[in-house]
Amino acid sequence: MDRADRLRSARDRVLANRAVSVPVLTARRFFEIGGLRKASLLAFNLFICVIPLAIIGFAAVSSFRRNVDLGNLMVTTFELKGETAQIVRDTFASNRSILRVASVIAVISFAVSGFDAASAFQATFAEAWRVDPVRGWRGALRGAAWFVLVFGTFAMGLILQRVSSRHWYGFLIAVPLVALVNFAFWNLTPRLMLAKHLDREDLRPGAIIGMLSSTALWGVALIVLPGWFDWYGRGFGAIGIALALLSWTYVVAIVWVATVVAFAAWWEKTATADEVVDLVGSD
């Protein structure tokens, strides 16, 4: 098939996609690219790099304060009681114990595993947008920058969850800040994950979609995670707490993949036909 035939075929696909709504196109493409499988891979990679680094980072920051450790913070943030609260406290070691094993090699190994998460998400973007992934050193550099962005967003989310749990008005203060952080995250992520350059106007709808979905997830976590900690903790003990965190990471990954697909579907519906054909028909 020569270039003219490829462009003609691409235009036919674009016109066919424009005949359906964004939700229908999003659902169709989500399953076309194996969205659940991609979410599983992304969740696993995020779990084995972000969670350990967050634990080490918290221990380092909190080491100068007495009687402040991650287990107690989780208990107070999610208002856990009784047996579940004790299981969560026993799950996480003291700050001193964490820092004792947090060697430079351990930190680097966790950070390096973040490249797998970035690579998985780059592949998700490429398939959702039907373009080639970012390759070579540029892909690695962008992936590293995205992982730093993920870790920073995750840390801010935890801090703001703590703020929201202290007083009733803390939630009202935290929600707009969480929305702002998520808007920035989803405004920067396509710039790092896609080889295509998008204008600011093109990025805004995706950033809004991501802001709404991620902020809703942040709020739902405050409601759902206490029950998950209780159910998993009573059934499996300390390992159940890890299973609860992994399960929630999988939920987050599904929403992230769906957000990427929805952004691609929205852009294809709102961009000019020539722009979409140039993008998907150029490879």
C-alpha positions as CSV (number, residue, x, y, z in Angstrom):
1,M,0.0,0.0,0.0
2,D,1.5,3.3,-1.1
3,R,1.3,6.6,0.8
4,A,-1.8,7.8,-1.0
5,D,-3.7,4.6,-0.2
6,R,-2.6,4.9,3.5
7,L,-3.8,8.5,3.7
8,R,-7.1,7.6,2.1
9,S,-7.6,4.7,4.5
10,A,-6.7,7.0,7.4
11,R,-9.2,9.6,6.3
12,D,-11.9,6.9,6.1
13,R,-11.1,5.8,9.6
14,V,-11.2,9.4,10.9
15,L,-14.6,10.1,9.2
16,A,-16.0,6.8,10.7
17,N,-14.8,7.7,14.1
18,R,-16.4,11.2,13.9
19,A,-19.7,9.5,13.3
20,V,-19.8,8.2,16.9
21,S,-19.8,10.0,20.2
22,V,-16.7,10.5,22.3
23,P,-17.9,8.1,25.1
24,V,-18.5,5.4,22.5
25,L,-15.2,6.0,20.8
26,T,-13.4,6.0,24.2
27,A,-15.0,2.7,25.3
28,R,-14.3,1.1,21.9
29,R,-10.6,2.1,21.8
30,F,-10.0,1.3,25.5
31,F,-10.8,-2.3,24.7
32,E,-9.1,-2.3,21.3
33,I,-5.7,-1.4,22.9
34,G,-6.2,-3.9,25.8
35,G,-6.9,-1.1,28.4
36,L,-7.3,-3.5,31.3
37,R,-4.1,-5.3,30.6
38,K,-2.2,-2.0,30.2
39,A,-3.6,-0.8,33.5
40,S,-2.4,-4.0,35.2
41,L,1.1,-3.5,33.9
42,L,1.1,0.2,34.8
43,A,-0.3,-0.5,38.3
44,F,2.3,-3.2,39.1
45,N,5.2,-0.9,38.0
46,L,3.8,2.1,39.9
47,F,3.3,-0.1,43.0
48,I,6.9,-1.4,43.1
49,C,8.5,2.0,42.7
50,V,6.3,4.8,43.9
51,I,5.1,3.2,47.2
52,P,8.6,2.2,48.4
53,L,10.0,5.6,47.5
54,A,7.1,7.3,49.2
55,I,7.7,5.3,52.4
56,I,11.4,6.1,52.3
57,G,10.8,9.7,51.6
58,F,8.3,10.0,54.5
59,A,10.7,8.4,56.8
60,A,13.5,10.8,55.8
61,V,11.3,13.9,56.2
62,S,9.8,12.7,59.5
63,S,12.9,11.3,61.1
64,F,13.5,14.4,63.2
65,R,10.0,14.2,64.8
66,R,9.2,11.7,67.6
67,N,6.2,9.5,67.6
68,V,5.4,10.2,63.9
69,D,5.6,7.3,61.6
70,L,3.7,6.2,58.5
71,G,1.5,3.6,60.3
72,N,0.1,6.2,62.7
73,L,-0.3,8.7,59.9
74,M,-2.4,6.2,57.9
75,V,-4.5,5.4,60.9
76,T,-5.3,9.0,61.6
77,T,-5.8,10.0,57.9
78,F,-8.3,7.3,57.2
79,E,-9.7,7.2,60.7
80,L,-9.1,3.5,61.2
81,K,-10.1,1.9,64.5
82,G,-9.5,-1.2,66.6
83,E,-7.9,-4.3,65.0
84,T,-7.5,-2.7,61.6
85,A,-5.7,0.3,63.1
86,Q,-3.3,-2.0,64.9
87,I,-2.6,-4.1,61.7
88,V,-1.8,-0.9,59.8
89,R,0.6,0.2,62.5
90,D,2.3,-3.1,62.5
91,T,2.6,-3.2,58.7
92,F,4.9,-0.2,58.5
93,A,8.2,-0.2,60.2
94,S,9.5,2.7,62.3
95,N,11.3,5.6,60.5
96,R,14.6,4.5,62.0
97,S,14.2,0.9,60.7
98,I,13.2,2.2,57.2
99,L,16.2,4.5,56.9
100,R,18.5,1.7,58.1
101,V,17.7,-0.3,55.0
102,A,17.2,2.6,52.6
103,S,20.7,2.5,51.1
104,V,21.6,4.5,48.0
105,I,21.4,1.3,46.0
106,A,17.9,0.5,47.2
107,V,16.7,4.0,46.4
108,I,18.3,3.9,42.9
109,S,16.8,0.5,42.2
110,F,13.3,1.6,43.1
111,A,13.8,4.8,41.0
112,V,15.1,2.7,38.0
113,S,11.9,0.6,38.1
114,G,10.1,3.9,37.5
115,F,11.3,3.7,33.9
116,D,9.2,0.6,33.3
117,A,6.1,2.5,34.5
118,A,7.0,5.4,32.2
119,S,7.6,3.1,29.3
120,A,4.3,1.4,29.9
121,F,2.5,4.7,29.9
122,Q,4.3,5.9,26.8
123,A,3.1,2.8,25.0
124,T,-0.5,3.4,26.2
125,F,-0.4,7.0,24.8
126,A,1.1,5.8,21.5
127,E,-1.6,3.1,21.0
128,A,-4.5,5.4,22.2
129,W,-3.4,8.1,19.8
130,R,-2.3,5.7,17.1
131,V,1.2,7.1,16.8
132,D,4.8,5.8,17.2
133,P,6.1,6.0,20.8
134,V,8.9,8.3,21.8
135,R,12.1,6.3,21.2
136,G,15.8,6.5,22.1
137,W,17.3,8.8,24.7
138,R,14.4,11.3,24.3
139,G,12.0,8.6,25.4
140,A,14.1,7.7,28.5
141,L,14.6,11.4,29.4
142,R,10.9,12.2,29.1
143,G,10.1,9.0,31.0
144,A,12.4,10.1,33.9
145,A,10.8,13.5,34.0
146,W,7.3,12.0,34.0
147,F,8.2,9.7,36.9
148,V,9.4,12.7,38.9
149,L,6.1,14.4,38.1
150,V,4.1,11.3,39.2
151,F,6.0,11.1,42.5
152,G,5.5,14.8,43.2
153,T,1.8,14.5,42.4
154,F,1.5,11.5,44.6
155,A,3.2,13.2,47.5
156,M,1.0,16.3,47.2
157,G,-2.1,14.1,47.2
158,L,-1.0,12.4,50.4
159,I,-0.2,15.7,52.1
160,L,-3.6,17.1,51.1
161,Q,-5.4,14.0,52.2
162,R,-3.8,14.6,55.6
163,V,-5.0,18.2,55.5
164,S,-8.5,17.2,54.6
165,S,-8.7,14.7,57.5
166,R,-7.7,17.1,60.3
167,H,-10.7,19.5,60.2
168,W,-14.0,19.7,58.4
169,Y,-12.9,22.8,56.5
170,G,-9.6,21.1,55.6
171,F,-11.5,19.2,52.9
172,L,-12.8,22.4,51.4
173,I,-9.3,23.8,51.3
174,A,-7.7,20.6,49.9
175,V,-10.1,19.9,47.0
176,P,-9.3,23.0,44.9
177,L,-5.6,22.4,45.6
178,V,-5.9,18.8,44.5
179,A,-7.7,19.9,41.4
180,L,-4.9,22.4,40.6
181,V,-2.2,19.8,41.1
182,N,-4.1,17.3,38.9
183,F,-4.7,19.9,36.1
184,A,-0.9,20.6,36.1
185,F,-0.1,16.8,36.0
186,W,-2.4,16.2,33.0
187,N,-1.3,19.3,31.3
188,L,2.3,18.2,31.4
189,T,1.9,14.5,30.9
190,P,1.0,14.5,27.2
191,R,4.0,16.8,26.5
192,L,6.2,14.1,27.9
193,M,4.4,11.0,26.7
194,L,3.6,12.0,23.1
195,A,6.0,12.5,20.2
196,K,3.4,14.9,18.7
197,H,3.5,18.6,19.8
198,L,0.1,19.8,21.0
199,D,-0.8,23.5,21.4
200,R,-2.0,24.8,24.7
201,E,-5.6,24.8,23.4
202,D,-5.3,21.2,22.4
203,L,-4.0,20.2,25.9
204,R,-6.7,22.0,27.9
205,P,-9.5,19.5,27.3
206,G,-7.4,16.5,28.3
207,A,-6.1,18.3,31.3
208,I,-9.7,19.1,32.4
209,I,-10.7,15.4,31.8
210,G,-7.7,14.2,33.9
211,M,-8.3,16.9,36.6
212,L,-11.9,15.8,37.1
213,S,-11.2,12.0,37.1
214,S,-8.1,12.2,39.3
215,T,-9.7,14.6,41.8
216,A,-12.7,12.4,42.0
217,L,-10.4,9.4,42.7
218,W,-8.7,11.4,45.4
219,G,-12.0,12.0,47.1
220,V,-13.2,8.4,46.7
221,A,-10.0,7.1,48.2
222,L,-10.9,8.8,51.5
223,I,-14.2,6.9,51.5
224,V,-13.2,3.5,50.0
225,L,-9.7,2.9,51.4
226,P,-10.7,2.6,55.0
227,G,-13.2,-0.2,54.2
228,W,-10.6,-1.9,52.0
229,F,-7.9,-1.7,54.7
230,D,-10.4,-3.2,57.1
231,W,-11.5,-6.0,54.8
232,Y,-8.1,-6.9,53.5
233,G,-6.4,-6.4,56.9
234,R,-8.8,-8.6,58.8
235,G,-8.6,-11.3,56.1
236,F,-4.9,-11.3,55.3
237,G,-3.1,-9.3,58.0
238,A,-0.2,-7.1,57.1
239,I,0.0,-8.5,53.6
240,G,-3.7,-7.5,53.2
241,I,-2.7,-3.8,53.6
242,A,-0.3,-4.2,50.7
243,L,-3.1,-5.9,48.7
244,A,-5.4,-3.0,49.4
245,L,-2.9,-0.5,48.2
246,L,-2.1,-2.6,45.1
247,S,-5.9,-2.9,44.3
248,W,-6.3,0.8,44.6
249,T,-3.3,1.4,42.4
250,Y,-5.0,-0.8,39.8
251,V,-8.1,1.3,40.0
252,V,-6.0,4.5,39.5
253,A,-4.3,2.9,36.6
254,I,-7.6,2.0,34.9
255,V,-8.8,5.6,35.3
256,W,-5.4,6.9,33.9
257,V,-5.6,4.7,30.8
258,A,-9.3,5.6,30.3
259,T,-8.3,9.3,30.6
260,V,-5.6,9.0,27.9
261,V,-8.1,7.2,25.6
262,A,-10.8,9.8,26.2
263,F,-8.3,12.6,25.5
264,A,-7.4,11.0,22.2
265,A,-11.0,10.5,21.3
266,W,-11.9,14.1,22.2
267,W,-9.0,15.5,20.1
268,E,-10.0,13.4,17.1
269,K,-13.5,14.7,17.3
270,T,-12.5,18.4,17.7
271,A,-9.4,18.7,15.5
272,T,-9.7,19.2,11.8
273,A,-9.8,16.0,9.7
274,D,-6.5,17.0,8.0
275,E,-4.8,17.3,11.4
276,V,-5.9,13.9,12.4
277,V,-5.0,12.3,9.1
278,D,-1.6,13.9,9.2
279,L,-1.1,12.4,12.7
280,V,-2.4,8.8,12.2
281,G,-1.5,8.5,8.6
282,S,2.1,9.6,8.8
283,D,3.6,6.4,10.1
